[in-house]
């Protein structure tokens, strides 16, 4: 396992090789300063023509109803051949389910140049039977828990120690279940488990959207090493 500190130092030395070329974040040189992960609104699905087939543009926050909308969009248009993703993440369980739906239909997933796929979006992307991260596309990760909503924990602290203890226990239980599901998902999708152990579970989970230092953006070499991508163009 590579220590997190070594990864950060490597980021300084290998800027030219990173996915997502452009200005680096001084708090985290592995990632762009201003990631283009789309809107904070629920994910919009838009089919656009690309040559002989259609691309489904999937942009925005992953909400609980995404799997339902995604399957409906795919079913309604048999010309859809690829799904292009940019998202800051969202509902982790919905992300896993959306990834399974994509795999069931045998579709291609892609992170285009300049776009960022973060958090739960990673699992939607990994559902692709063929997966591309274009040069300049950003596969950004952090550790996953049941909740990263800092205000929920703060409210529990205000309510008292008993409420805080109960909430922490609930989060720990849910996080363990999600970690097990994530592990199973990666195996089924043909992704190296080292992506979880070496990268995702080395990053902090709480308030990661507010703290750029808790994120990690894989290089082109790493997306290949962990089999996040299984094709290149």
C-alpha positions in Angstrom: 0.0 0.0 0.0 1.3 3.4 -0.9 1.2 5.9 2.1 -1.0 8.9 1.5 1.9 11.2 2.0 3.9 9.5 -0.7 0.9 10.0 -3.1 0.8 13.7 -2.3 4.5 14.1 -2.9 4.2 12.2 -6.1 1.5 14.6 -7.2 4.0 17.5 -7.1 6.5 15.5 -9.2 4.1 14.3 -11.8 1.7 17.2 -12.6 2.1 16.7 -16.3 0.8 13.1 -16.1 -2.3 13.8 -14.1 -5.8 13.4 -15.4 -7.4 16.8 -15.6 -4.7 19.0 -16.9 -4.9 22.6 -15.8 -4.4 24.7 -12.7 -3.7 22.6 -9.7 -5.3 23.1 -6.3 -2.6 24.3 -3.9 -4.3 22.3 -1.1 -4.1 19.2 -3.1 -1.9 19.1 -6.2 -3.4 15.8 -7.4 -6.6 17.6 -8.4 -7.8 20.7 -10.4 -8.3 23.9 -8.4 -11.9 24.2 -9.8 -13.2 20.8 -10.7 -16.0 20.8 -13.3 -18.4 18.3 -11.7 -21.5 20.0 -12.9 -24.6 21.2 -11.1 -25.6 20.5 -7.5 -29.1 19.9 -8.8 -30.3 16.3 -9.3 -28.6 14.6 -12.2 -30.0 15.5 -15.6 -30.0 12.9 -18.4 -29.8 14.3 -21.9 -29.4 12.2 -25.1 -27.4 13.8 -27.9 -26.4 12.6 -31.3 -22.8 11.5 -31.9 -22.3 10.0 -35.3 -24.2 6.7 -35.7 -25.3 6.5 -32.0 -26.4 8.7 -29.1 -24.5 9.7 -26.0 -26.4 10.1 -22.7 -25.0 13.2 -20.9 -25.4 12.5 -17.1 -24.7 15.7 -15.2 -25.4 16.7 -11.7 -25.9 15.3 -8.2 -26.8 11.6 -7.7 -30.1 11.5 -6.0 -32.1 8.5 -4.7 -34.3 8.4 -7.8 -31.4 8.4 -10.4 -31.5 4.6 -11.0 -35.2 4.8 -11.9 -34.7 7.8 -14.3 -31.6 6.2 -15.8 -33.2 3.0 -16.6 -36.2 4.8 -18.2 -33.8 7.0 -20.3 -31.9 3.9 -21.6 -35.1 1.9 -22.3 -36.6 4.8 -24.2 -33.7 5.2 -26.6 -32.0 2.1 -28.0 -29.5 4.3 -29.9 -27.8 5.3 -26.7 -24.3 3.7 -26.7 -22.3 5.8 -24.2 -22.9 7.6 -21.0 -20.7 10.7 -20.3 -20.5 11.6 -16.6 -19.8 14.7 -14.5 -21.0 14.8 -10.9 -19.9 15.8 -7.4 -21.5 12.5 -6.2 -24.4 12.1 -3.9 -26.4 9.1 -2.8 -23.9 6.2 -2.6 -26.5 3.4 -2.8 -28.1 5.0 -5.8 -24.7 5.3 -7.4 -24.1 1.6 -7.0 -27.5 0.7 -8.4 -27.1 3.0 -11.3 -23.7 1.4 -12.1 -25.4 -2.1 -12.1 -28.1 -0.8 -14.5 -25.4 0.4 -16.9 -23.7 -2.9 -16.8 -26.9 -4.8 -17.4 -27.3 -2.9 -20.6 -23.7 -3.3 -21.6 -23.1 0.4 -22.2 -19.9 2.4 -22.4 -19.0 5.0 -19.8 -16.7 8.0 -20.3 -15.4 10.9 -18.4 -14.6 13.5 -21.1 -11.8 16.0 -21.1 -12.4 18.7 -18.4 -15.2 16.8 -16.6 -14.9 15.5 -13.1 -16.6 12.4 -11.6 -16.4 12.3 -7.8 -17.6 10.2 -5.0 -20.7 8.1 -5.8 -20.2 9.1 -9.5 -17.2 6.7 -9.4 -19.5 3.7 -9.0 -21.9 4.9 -11.7 -18.9 5.2 -14.1 -17.5 1.8 -13.1 -20.7 0.1 -14.3 -19.6 0.6 -17.9 -18.7 -2.6 -19.7 -16.1 -0.5 -21.5 -14.7 2.5 -19.6 -12.8 5.6 -20.8 -11.2 8.4 -18.8 -10.2 10.8 -21.5 -6.9 12.7 -21.2 -8.0 15.7 -19.1 -10.9 13.9 -17.5 -10.8 13.6 -13.7 -11.6 10.5 -11.7 -11.7 12.0 -8.2 -12.2 9.8 -5.1 -12.6 9.9 -1.3 -13.6 7.4 1.3 -17.2 6.6 1.4 -19.5 6.6 4.5 -23.3 6.6 5.0 -23.3 10.3 5.4 -20.9 13.2 4.8 -23.4 15.8 6.1 -21.5 17.6 8.8 -24.6 19.4 10.0 -26.3 16.1 11.0 -23.4 15.3 13.4 -23.4 18.8 14.7 -27.1 18.7 15.5 -26.6 15.4 17.4 -23.9 17.0 19.5 -26.2 19.8 20.4 -28.9 17.3 21.4 -26.5 15.6 23.9 -24.1 12.8 24.2 -26.7 10.0 24.0 -27.9 11.3 20.6 -24.4 11.7 19.4 -23.5 8.1 20.4 -26.5 6.7 18.7 -25.8 8.6 15.5 -22.1 7.6 15.4 -23.1 3.9 16.0 -25.7 4.2 13.2 -23.1 5.8 10.8 -20.6 3.1 11.7 -23.0 0.3 11.0 -24.2 1.8 7.7 -20.7 2.5 6.7 -19.6 -1.1 7.3 -22.6 -2.3 5.2 -21.7 0.2 2.4 -18.1 -0.8 2.5 -19.1 -4.5 2.0 -21.4 -3.5 -0.9 -18.6 -1.4 -2.5 -16.2 -4.3 -2.3 -18.7 -6.7 -3.9 -19.5 -4.1 -6.6 -15.8 -3.7 -7.5 -15.3 -7.4 -7.8 -18.4 -7.8 -10.0 -17.3 -4.9 -12.3 -13.8 -6.2 -12.7 -12.1 -3.3 -10.8 -9.1 -4.0 -8.6 -9.9 -4.1 -4.9 -6.8 -2.1 -4.3 -8.7 0.9 -5.5 -10.6 0.7 -2.2 -7.8 -0.3 0.1 -5.0 1.8 -1.4 -6.9 4.9 -2.4 -10.5 5.4 -1.4 -10.2 4.2 2.2 -7.1 6.4 2.7 -9.1 9.6 2.2 -11.3 11.3 4.8 -15.0 11.2 4.3 -16.5 14.1 6.3 -16.8 17.5 4.6 -14.6 16.4 1.7 -16.5 18.7 -0.7 -15.4 21.7 1.5 -11.9 20.5 2.1 -9.9 19.8 -1.1 -7.1 18.1 0.8 -9.4 15.1 1.4 -9.8 14.3 -2.3 -7.5 12.3 -4.6 -7.5 12.4 -8.4 -6.0 9.4 -10.1 -3.5 9.7 -12.9 -3.9 8.1 -16.2 -1.4 5.4 -15.1 -3.5 4.7 -12.0 -6.9 4.5 -13.7 -5.2 1.8 -15.8 -3.4 0.1 -12.9 -6.7 -0.3 -10.9 -8.6 -1.3 -14.1 -10.9 1.7 -13.6 -10.5 2.1 -17.3 -10.3 -0.9 -19.6 -9.9 0.9 -22.9 -8.3 4.0 -24.4 -8.9 6.0 -27.5 
